[in-house]
Amino acid sequence: MARAGLFFYLAYAGCKHLKSGIGGEYTSWFAGITLAFHEMGHLVLSGAGQTVMLLGGSIFQLAIPVLAGLYLLFKQHDWFGVSVCGVWLATSLFELATYIDDANRLNLPLVGFGEDVMHDWETLLTQWHLLNQAQLIAGLTHALAITTWGVSMAFGAWLLLQMRPLERV
């Protein structure tokens, strides 16, 4: 029963992300967790140079749900947990798409350490001469989020059907 409730919340949150579109303002309860891992990525990779440090936030926010899913798969054999981690990855991708989309606008409130807080993706895309492609890159990231969410939800629904109690005749 708890899994079904969680599944319906994940369906609701995913639909809200879909409805809000690229650059949308909706954030699920994964947002705070994702932000914490994003910032940790900057800290952990801060000694590897500015580019890697800036990428570190996005790398960590995507890698942690993947690593959690792998843990649940290989250590706990929790297939439903794997589908939840897939949805977490999708929400991280939705949020990353919003961040990349903001590279030209610079409207999002930024979190960081110190006084000179940089917009990761504005800085990176400027460095790589791709700032004019921010919306395209955000769109591709958003499409990947939709695909990841859809596959994870379908897998979770299938698992719930497999786990339902069989009726006794």
C-alpha positions, 0 to 999 in steps of 0.5 A, spaced: 500 500 500 505 504 501 508 503 494 502 505 491 501 511 495 508 513 493 507 511 486 501 516 485 505 521 488 511 520 483 506 520 477 503 527 480 510 530 481 512 528 474 505 530 471 506 537 474 513 537 471 511 536 464 505 541 465 510 546 467 515 545 461 522 547 460 524 552 465 517 551 469 517 553 476 514 546 479 519 543 484 518 536 487 520 534 494 526 531 491 528 538 489 532 540 496 535 533 496 538 534 489 540 541 491 544 539 497 547 533 492 548 539 487 552 543 492 556 537 494 558 536 487 561 543 487 565 542 494 568 535 492 570 537 485 573 544 487 580 542 487 579 540 480 579 546 476 573 551 475 570 547 469 570 541 473 568 544 479 562 548 475 560 541 472 561 537 479 554 540 481 550 537 475 554 531 475 553 529 482 545 531 482 545 526 476 550 521 479 547 520 486 540 517 484 544 513 479 548 510 485 542 510 489 539 505 484 545 501 483 545 500 491 538 498 491 539 493 485 545 490 487 545 490 495 537 490 496 534 487 490 529 492 491 526 493 484 521 498 486 526 502 489 530 502 482 524 505 479 523 510 484 531 512 483 529 513 476 524 518 477 528 521 482 533 522 476 528 524 472 526 530 477 534 532 477 534 532 469 527 536 469 531 541 474 537 541 470 533 543 464 531 549 468 538 551 470 540 550 463 535 554 460 536 560 465 543 561 462 541 566 458 536 569 462 539 569 469 533 569 473 533 563 478 536 565 485 543 562 486 545 558 492 553 558 493 559 559 497 562 566 498 560 572 495 561 571 487 556 566 486 556 564 478 551 561 474 554 554 472 551 553 466 551 561 463 559 560 465 560 553 462 556 555 455 559 562 455 566 558 455 564 553 450 561 558 445 554 555 446 550 560 450 546 561 444 544 554 444 542 554 451 535 553 450 536 547 445 541 543 450 535 545 455 530 542 451 534 535 450 535 535 457 528 536 458 526 530 453 531 526 456 527 527 463 521 525 460 523 519 457 527 517 464 520 519 468 516 515 463 520 509 463 521 509 470 513 510 471 512 504 467 517 500 470 514 501 477 507 500 475 509 493 472 512 492 478 506 494 482 502 489 478 506 484 479 506 485 487 499 485 488 496 480 492 492 474 488 485 473 490 483 467 493 478 463 489 
